[in-house]
Amino acid sequence: MKNQSKSTFIFLLVLFILSVHIRTHQEISCSHDQDETIQENYRLINEYFQKNPIKNSKDNQNRNLSSQKTQQIRITTDYTRLSQQPEGPAISQAEKDYLISLSNTAITFFSNFIKVQPNTKNSIFNPRQTNGTCLAVVPSENDKTIGIADSDLHLYFSYFSDSKSSELANAGFCNMQQTYTYIRPNFGRVQFNIANIKNVGNKFKSFQNNLKTVIHEMIHVLGFTFGAIELWSNREAYGLLGEEGANKILTTLNLRGIDTYLLGSSNVLDTAKKYYNCSELVGQQLENQGESGSKNYHWERTIIRNELMTASAMLDNTKLSVFTVALLKDTGYWDEVNENLSEPIYWGKDKGCDFFSNACQSTTQRYEEYPADNIQACSFDYDAQGYSTKEDTYGDDCNLIQSYRNRLCDNIDNQSPSIEVGQYNIDVLNDYSNNSKCFISNLKHPNPQYDYEENNLRCHQYQCSSDKTEIIITFSLLPGVQLVCGINDQGVQKDVVFSGFNLGQLTCPTNIMKLCDNQNCVNFCSSNGICVKGSCLCNSGYGGIDCNTKCNGFIDLGGSCVIKCPDNTFANPDNVCRPKCPNGYYAQKSGNLCKLCDFSCSQCIGPNSDQCLACQFLTYLDSNTCVQKCPIGKFADNHSKSCQSCPTGCIDCTSLSSCNVCSDGYEKSGETCIESLCTSPCKTCSSNPTFCLSCYSGLYLSPQNTCVSSCPEGYFKNSLNMTCTKCPIGCKNCSDAKNCTQCDKLNGYRQQGTDCTLCISPCATCSQENPNSCYSCENNMFIQNNQCVLACSKGFYLGKNNVCHQCLDGCESCSDSNSCISCNKDYQLFSDKNVQICINSTSCFSPCSTCSSTFQPTTCKTCESNYYLQGQKCVTQCDLGYFKMQSNSTCVQCPLNCKKCSSLNNCETCYDKYEIKQNDSTQICTQIQIKTSGQLLQLSIMVLLLTLFF
Ligand SMILES: [Zn+2]
């Protein structure tokens, strides 16, 4: 009974801890253009550059490019507006110092992150670009006239205080500088909400979190801003991207029921395709929810949750990833961006197109990123114990694991905020520390003070092996007890035993690499540096593994501050002298320094910065350089991130097992290349290995089915099908099917232009039977009766194609077939319409059958059949007033006053004023008698009409 009541009390206590303390979900965001001045600012700059277009030519750019070397960016600062402002909210010296400390640390980061061609002059604020202000800050006269020395980017810092707002800060650039070789922002402003950015709780962890916010804001200044995509630099065109350019890289899609912008600038697009393993993508998604300054200005939370450039600060660690690096490259502003300062992320990685588009709404898959309703689980990167919720403003209504505020494993403050919680953590072996992560675990202390309801999440301490394939989990309360999880143990539940006593089960994490890529730095770099991939990058003046030692030089292995590292040691990014440099740096022997690798290398070896050992996300190592595309004969191997040789016999491949083109001596067999059975240089052959059917490149298939480099006599190299092709008939040597260079003289062929011919000169072409019977002639001679002549003979005229044609009969000379000029004896010239011909005495033209006199060929005496003689013409229809007399084929005149008749006795129509009169069997025309009565006249007209009709 006693025990039971005690455990009930503790159970209630745990519920209290879980439900009251933990679920204080708070979202604080970055909203850059909630302040309308930011949008107005970009609109003004855009307007300025439209009125003042960039005039420098590409030539100028090229001329100057070679003389410009890049160096680490110099960001200068103006903190004067962080002092108490006359009308502004109260700000203490401590608050100001805190903001300055954050900003200076962020600048340490950026000086290692960005390289530029240095500004060789003072940076001058041009008030015409933005109506004189920099996002509500008024620059000093000095900034507008003399300018800022040694500055590539000058930042104004200001503050406000609004405890009701969720806003952390906002930022943007406000002036751009153009030189012969670059266009980029050179002035910007960052504004903090001191009500939300402050030093609370675990001060080192809080500093590191706030530092991420400041870096986030500065990245907005560097061009990660939806409002200024048109102002991005188009390096190829040496100008701004403009509206057209911006439209080319932005697409809108309805995803998960929400209209979403996708950014498809080149590096971002390539990164997205590779990261999600989806080649169809058009870009990476921008945030599609939230207020105007959050929406579009950040990466979409749902598909890349813990990226630094998502819209709100998170309790979990956020990371600057390859996506943000890619975007900064795509702004065209910054010559080099150091991908080595980005951190690995895993959210949605390699999950494919369905994940990218549908996420938690997928109908085909359930992704671990989107857990079921109402569960408790470790957060995705193992940072904390949490619960599934749709509360995230930017989460597209997907279930996401939200970390409990007091269950962040790396916050030692959570270990014992009260006696009860402290005891609970002891009893369940919860370890909150700098290097603790969340595990599925139900371990309990061998001697717990209380019993608790079953809960299977714990924070435990761990250590990663250097290759990140193994972790060792330890327990601060039980020294000596440890659990090892290797790659093969991922997801495996293991018993943990202490002195023969089973403490419970712990499940090895499902992704050890992910856990080890998410390690904290010792003491979160003590507020004197930034943690990148588990190592501190210390501000100058500080050093040590946690940046906690004041030292203006470097700290040697004995812990002393020295001006130069001792020989065989090199100054690491934490200013500690070590025998080696970390990835992304190489040892410079002369200065005993670790120098930044060329940003194309993720690892490099001296003595020069660009001798790479490993490459960035989008590139592959090929003999110490990093390339986007592997050379011929090699393929891009994603596992080793290097160019690997294609397998034997393959010249173009996409992997070891997939060949596109085989090399000489090999032939395709499925996806691979096998040694060819044909005898080289046969490429393909019949069943006889020496009987070639095709040859390797450069060789031609001969008529004997061998492979030759020069074809035999009478054949030419036909590069269309790589065979020796026969020359035309009579040709011994030709360059192609149309051009003979040597004819077969032995067989009577002779050169005729580019052809060979048997025809006897001056015949150019001739009858096959008779080489003297010409079809065409050489030297523009004329052809007449199959002979070549210099001019057409008398009685011939020149027609088309140099052919002489005979004139018509009786023609002595003519100009064409219808135009006689003179006639032979006994002929006379006769002209009619378009013809001029010669006629003889008996000539008589159709349709005359006989003519009435000599040399009168159209004066008919009799006609051909079906024609009728009318006068001296032959006609098919007689004129009006005539009728056809069939008996003698003539046209005979109708009787007097008759207009139309069928015989001499049968008139059908009379001329005016005459009428038909029936007389016996004849119908003749008589003069019309005028009647007095109208009625009778009418009647007679009716009779006439009736007569006509019947
Ligand atoms: Zn932001």
Residues whose N, C-alpha, C, O or C-beta is under 5 A from the ligand:
A	BS01	ZN	C30
